[in-house]
Amino acid sequence: MAVISFANTKGGAGKTTAALLLAMDCARQGKRVVILDGDPQKWITSWAEVSGAVANITVISHVTPASLQTHIRELRSQTDIFIIDLAGQRDTLLATALGLSDHVLIPVQGCAMDARGGAQVLEILQQMKMRDGINIAHSVVLTRVNSIVTTRAMQVIKQLLASRGVNVLDTAIVERTAYRDLFELGGTLQMMDEKGSGNIAKARENAEAFAAEVMRLLPARASGSLVRKTWFQTRAA
């Protein structure tokens, strides 16, 4: 069982799309996925309402700092992957989710505002490490990348972040019509009509590569560590 959070204190960075793509591909592989929708906009909750039942995916729409731990504790025996979609703001729910995570993914578009929002999440993770001795794995995922952006340009961005000690996923999430259509039409990429939402094959390929890379980053034995338990006891004291 693993817990993955998507965090950026700026809204519109692509958190929700990235979270849903990961959930869909994990479910496609037979993993039992619970999405904890902590975004006030409730886009994933709306997707679930439009979609109806989707195999292996459960969406919980009422998430608070207090209920987050309860949801994970009560559902851990029947869940392979918890995915937490967070608001584009710095609040208690963000800090709680980070502390519970096995990996934090920080979606960033190629703009200064997204970079600043991502930097705030990195600062919180650094504070946890320095102040509380908790080292939570994290990576940046580049989102809404134009499909015609050159490989060289992408490498420049990755090298810049890497020079600052930030791990960047090799797989960027490309801007696709199919991803936008998911929230309007519901369902999954596998269910989509290839004639109706742009290049579905490319969208599926991109989503599968993204999910595969994220899964490789997870430790063999994830979640529920004594370190997290100690951290929450310390913060509550």
KEZAPA-663641 format. One record per residue (C-alpha): residue number from 0; x, y, z. Coordinates in steps of 0.25 Angstrom, whole numbers, plus 5000, padded with zeros to 4 digits. Each point is the difference from the previous one (the first is absolute). Layout:
N
<i: NUM; east: X; north: Y; up: Z>
...
//
This chain:
237
<i: 0; east: 5000; north: 5000; up: 5000>
<i: 1; east: 5005; north: 5014; up: 4996>
<i: 2; east: 4996; north: 5014; up: 5002>
<i: 3; east: 5003; north: 5010; up: 4989>
<i: 4; east: 4997; north: 5015; up: 5001>
<i: 5; east: 4999; north: 5010; up: 4989>
<i: 6; east: 5003; north: 5014; up: 5005>
<i: 7; east: 5003; north: 5014; up: 4995>
<i: 8; east: 4995; north: 5012; up: 5008>
<i: 9; east: 4996; north: 5007; up: 4986>
<i: 10; east: 4987; north: 4995; up: 4994>
<i: 11; east: 5000; north: 4996; up: 4986>
<i: 12; east: 5013; north: 4993; up: 5000>
<i: 13; east: 4995; north: 4987; up: 4995>
<i: 14; east: 4998; north: 4993; up: 5013>
<i: 15; east: 4986; north: 4994; up: 4998>
<i: 16; east: 5003; north: 4995; up: 4985>
<i: 17; east: 5013; north: 4993; up: 5005>
<i: 18; east: 4993; north: 4994; up: 5012>
<i: 19; east: 4989; north: 4994; up: 4991>
<i: 20; east: 5009; north: 4995; up: 4990>
<i: 21; east: 5008; north: 4993; up: 5010>
<i: 22; east: 4988; north: 4994; up: 5007>
<i: 23; east: 4994; north: 4995; up: 4986>
<i: 24; east: 5013; north: 4993; up: 4996>
<i: 25; east: 5002; north: 4993; up: 5014>
<i: 26; east: 4985; north: 4996; up: 4999>
<i: 27; east: 5002; north: 4995; up: 4986>
<i: 28; east: 5011; north: 4991; up: 5005>
<i: 29; east: 4991; north: 4994; up: 5011>
<i: 30; east: 5005; north: 5008; up: 5012>
<i: 31; east: 4989; north: 5005; up: 5010>
<i: 32; east: 5001; north: 5015; up: 5000>
<i: 33; east: 4993; north: 5010; up: 5010>
<i: 34; east: 5001; north: 5015; up: 4995>
<i: 35; east: 4998; north: 5010; up: 5012>
<i: 36; east: 4995; north: 5012; up: 4994>
<i: 37; east: 5005; north: 5012; up: 5008>
<i: 38; east: 4999; north: 5010; up: 4989>
<i: 39; east: 4988; north: 5010; up: 5003>
<i: 40; east: 4997; north: 5000; up: 4986>
<i: 41; east: 4996; north: 4985; up: 5001>
<i: 42; east: 5004; north: 4997; up: 4985>
<i: 43; east: 5003; north: 4985; up: 5003>
<i: 44; east: 4987; north: 4999; up: 5008>
<i: 45; east: 4993; north: 5006; up: 4988>
<i: 46; east: 5007; north: 4990; up: 4990>
<i: 47; east: 4995; north: 4989; up: 5009>
<i: 48; east: 4986; north: 5005; up: 5000>
<i: 49; east: 5000; north: 5001; up: 4985>
<i: 50; east: 5007; north: 4986; up: 4998>
<i: 51; east: 4992; north: 4992; up: 5010>
<i: 52; east: 5007; north: 4987; up: 5005>
<i: 53; east: 5014; north: 4998; up: 4995>
<i: 54; east: 5007; north: 4987; up: 5003>
<i: 55; east: 5011; north: 5001; up: 5011>
<i: 56; east: 4998; north: 5015; up: 5002>
<i: 57; east: 4993; north: 5006; up: 5013>
<i: 58; east: 4999; north: 5015; up: 5001>
<i: 59; east: 4998; north: 5006; up: 5014>
<i: 60; east: 4996; north: 5015; up: 4999>
<i: 61; east: 4999; north: 5004; up: 5015>
<i: 62; east: 5014; north: 5002; up: 5004>
<i: 63; east: 5005; north: 5008; up: 5012>
<i: 64; east: 5014; north: 4999; up: 5008>
<i: 65; east: 4993; north: 4992; up: 5010>
<i: 66; east: 4992; north: 4990; up: 4991>
<i: 67; east: 5012; north: 4998; up: 4991>
<i: 68; east: 5008; north: 4991; up: 5010>
<i: 69; east: 4987; north: 4993; up: 5003>
<i: 70; east: 4997; north: 4997; up: 4985>
<i: 71; east: 5013; north: 4994; up: 4998>
<i: 72; east: 5000; north: 4992; up: 5013>
<i: 73; east: 4986; north: 4994; up: 4998>
<i: 74; east: 5002; north: 4997; up: 4985>
<i: 75; east: 5015; north: 4996; up: 4999>
<i: 76; east: 4997; north: 4985; up: 5001>
<i: 77; east: 4992; north: 5001; up: 4987>
<i: 78; east: 5008; north: 5010; up: 4993>
<i: 79; east: 5013; north: 4999; up: 4992>
<i: 80; east: 5001; north: 5015; up: 4996>
<i: 81; east: 4995; north: 5012; up: 5007>
<i: 82; east: 5001; north: 5013; up: 4992>
<i: 83; east: 4998; north: 5013; up: 5006>
<i: 84; east: 4996; north: 5012; up: 4991>
<i: 85; east: 5002; north: 5013; up: 5008>
<i: 86; east: 4995; north: 5014; up: 4999>
<i: 87; east: 5009; north: 5011; up: 4994>
<i: 88; east: 5003; north: 5006; up: 5013>
<i: 89; east: 5009; north: 4999; up: 5012>
<i: 90; east: 4991; north: 4995; up: 5012>
<i: 91; east: 5000; north: 4989; up: 5011>
<i: 92; east: 4994; north: 4989; up: 4990>
<i: 93; east: 5013; north: 5002; up: 4991>
<i: 94; east: 5009; north: 4998; up: 5012>
<i: 95; east: 4992; north: 4988; up: 5005>
<i: 96; east: 5000; north: 4994; up: 4986>
<i: 97; east: 5015; north: 5002; up: 4998>
<i: 98; east: 5003; north: 4993; up: 5014>
<i: 99; east: 4992; north: 4988; up: 4996>
<i: 100; east: 5006; north: 4999; up: 4986>
<i: 101; east: 5009; north: 4989; up: 4995>
<i: 102; east: 5003; north: 5009; up: 4988>
<i: 103; east: 4996; north: 5015; up: 4997>
<i: 104; east: 4998; north: 5004; up: 4985>
<i: 105; east: 5001; north: 5014; up: 4997>
<i: 106; east: 4994; north: 5004; up: 4987>
<i: 107; east: 5006; north: 5012; up: 4993>
<i: 108; east: 4997; north: 5007; up: 4987>
<i: 109; east: 5010; north: 5008; up: 4993>
<i: 110; east: 4997; north: 5013; up: 5007>
<i: 111; east: 5006; north: 5008; up: 5012>
<i: 112; east: 4987; north: 5000; up: 5008>
<i: 113; east: 5000; north: 4984; up: 5000>
<i: 114; east: 5014; north: 5000; up: 5003>
<i: 115; east: 4998; north: 5009; up: 5012>
<i: 116; east: 4988; north: 4991; up: 5005>
<i: 117; east: 5009; north: 4988; up: 4998>
<i: 118; east: 5011; north: 5006; up: 5008>
<i: 119; east: 4991; north: 5003; up: 5012>
<i: 120; east: 4997; north: 4985; up: 5000>
<i: 121; east: 5015; north: 4997; up: 5000>
<i: 122; east: 5002; north: 5009; up: 5011>
<i: 123; east: 4990; north: 4993; up: 5009>
<i: 124; east: 5006; north: 4987; up: 4997>
<i: 125; east: 5014; north: 5005; up: 5003>
<i: 126; east: 4994; north: 5006; up: 5013>
<i: 127; east: 4995; north: 4986; up: 5004>
<i: 128; east: 5014; north: 4994; up: 4997>
<i: 129; east: 5008; north: 5010; up: 5008>
<i: 130; east: 4990; north: 5003; up: 5012>
<i: 131; east: 4994; north: 4986; up: 5001>
<i: 132; east: 5010; north: 4990; up: 4994>
<i: 133; east: 4989; north: 4996; up: 4989>
<i: 134; east: 5006; north: 4998; up: 4986>
<i: 135; east: 4988; north: 4998; up: 4991>
<i: 136; east: 5003; north: 4996; up: 4985>
<i: 137; east: 4996; north: 5010; up: 4990>
<i: 138; east: 5001; north: 5004; up: 4985>
<i: 139; east: 4995; north: 5010; up: 4991>
<i: 140; east: 4992; north: 4996; up: 4988>
<i: 141; east: 4999; north: 5010; up: 4988>
<i: 142; east: 4985; north: 5002; up: 4996>
<i: 143; east: 4993; north: 5005; up: 4988>
<i: 144; east: 5012; north: 4999; up: 4991>
<i: 145; east: 4998; north: 5003; up: 4985>
<i: 146; east: 5001; north: 4988; up: 4992>
<i: 147; east: 5010; north: 5007; up: 4991>
<i: 148; east: 5009; north: 5005; up: 5010>
<i: 149; east: 5014; north: 4995; up: 4997>
<i: 150; east: 5007; north: 4990; up: 5008>
<i: 151; east: 5012; north: 5010; up: 5001>
<i: 152; east: 4991; north: 5010; up: 5006>
<i: 153; east: 4994; north: 4990; up: 5010>
<i: 154; east: 5014; north: 4996; up: 5004>
<i: 155; east: 5004; north: 5014; up: 5003>
<i: 156; east: 4988; north: 5001; up: 5010>
<i: 157; east: 5004; north: 4987; up: 5006>
<i: 158; east: 5014; north: 5004; up: 5002>
<i: 159; east: 4997; north: 5013; up: 5006>
<i: 160; east: 4991; north: 4993; up: 5011>
<i: 161; east: 5010; north: 4989; up: 5002>
<i: 162; east: 5011; north: 5010; up: 5002>
<i: 163; east: 4992; north: 5005; up: 5012>
<i: 164; east: 4999; north: 4986; up: 5006>
<i: 165; east: 4986; north: 4997; up: 4995>
<i: 166; east: 4996; north: 4987; up: 4993>
<i: 167; east: 4992; north: 5001; up: 4988>
<i: 168; east: 4993; north: 4989; up: 4993>
<i: 169; east: 5004; north: 4996; up: 4986>
<i: 170; east: 4986; north: 4999; up: 4996>
<i: 171; east: 4993; north: 5013; up: 4998>
<i: 172; east: 4985; north: 5001; up: 4999>
<i: 173; east: 4996; north: 5005; up: 4986>
<i: 174; east: 4989; north: 5010; up: 4997>
<i: 175; east: 4989; north: 4991; up: 4994>
<i: 176; east: 4986; north: 5002; up: 4997>
<i: 177; east: 4996; north: 4986; up: 5005>
<i: 178; east: 5005; north: 5004; up: 5014>
<i: 179; east: 4990; north: 5012; up: 5000>
<i: 180; east: 4989; north: 4992; up: 4995>
<i: 181; east: 5001; north: 4990; up: 5011>
<i: 182; east: 4994; north: 5010; up: 5010>
<i: 183; east: 4989; north: 5004; up: 4990>
<i: 184; east: 4996; north: 4986; up: 4995>
<i: 185; east: 5005; north: 4991; up: 5012>
<i: 186; east: 5005; north: 4986; up: 4999>
<i: 187; east: 5015; north: 4997; up: 4997>
<i: 188; east: 5010; north: 5001; up: 4989>
<i: 189; east: 4997; north: 4985; up: 4996>
<i: 190; east: 4985; north: 5003; up: 4999>
<i: 191; east: 5002; north: 5012; up: 4990>
<i: 192; east: 4996; north: 4999; up: 4986>
<i: 193; east: 5013; north: 5002; up: 4992>
<i: 194; east: 4992; north: 5009; up: 4990>
<i: 195; east: 4995; north: 5009; up: 5010>
<i: 196; east: 5011; north: 5006; up: 5009>
<i: 197; east: 5012; north: 5002; up: 4991>
<i: 198; east: 5012; north: 4991; up: 5001>
<i: 199; east: 4995; north: 4990; up: 5010>
<i: 200; east: 5011; north: 4990; up: 4997>
<i: 201; east: 5011; north: 5011; up: 5004>
<i: 202; east: 4992; north: 5004; up: 5012>
<i: 203; east: 5000; north: 4986; up: 5005>
<i: 204; east: 5014; north: 4998; up: 4997>
<i: 205; east: 5004; north: 5012; up: 5008>
<i: 206; east: 4991; north: 4997; up: 5012>
<i: 207; east: 5006; north: 4986; up: 5000>
<i: 208; east: 5014; north: 5005; up: 5000>
<i: 209; east: 4998; north: 5010; up: 5011>
<i: 210; east: 4993; north: 4989; up: 5009>
<i: 211; east: 5011; north: 4990; up: 4997>
<i: 212; east: 5011; north: 5010; up: 5004>
<i: 213; east: 4993; north: 5004; up: 5013>
<i: 214; east: 4998; north: 4986; up: 5004>
<i: 215; east: 5015; north: 4997; up: 4999>
<i: 216; east: 5003; north: 5012; up: 5010>
<i: 217; east: 4992; north: 4993; up: 5011>
<i: 218; east: 5007; north: 4992; up: 5010>
<i: 219; east: 4998; north: 4985; up: 5001>
<i: 220; east: 4993; north: 5002; up: 5014>
<i: 221; east: 4992; north: 5013; up: 5000>
<i: 222; east: 4992; north: 5007; up: 5010>
<i: 223; east: 4996; north: 4999; up: 5014>
<i: 224; east: 5014; north: 5002; up: 5005>
<i: 225; east: 5003; north: 5003; up: 5015>
<i: 226; east: 5007; north: 5013; up: 4995>
<i: 227; east: 4986; north: 5006; up: 4996>
<i: 228; east: 4993; north: 4995; up: 5012>
<i: 229; east: 5011; north: 5007; up: 5009>
<i: 230; east: 4999; north: 5013; up: 4991>
<i: 231; east: 4985; north: 5001; up: 5003>
<i: 232; east: 5001; north: 4997; up: 5014>
<i: 233; east: 5011; north: 5011; up: 5001>
<i: 234; east: 4992; north: 5010; up: 4993>
<i: 235; east: 4987; north: 4997; up: 5008>
<i: 236; east: 5008; north: 5001; up: 5013>
//
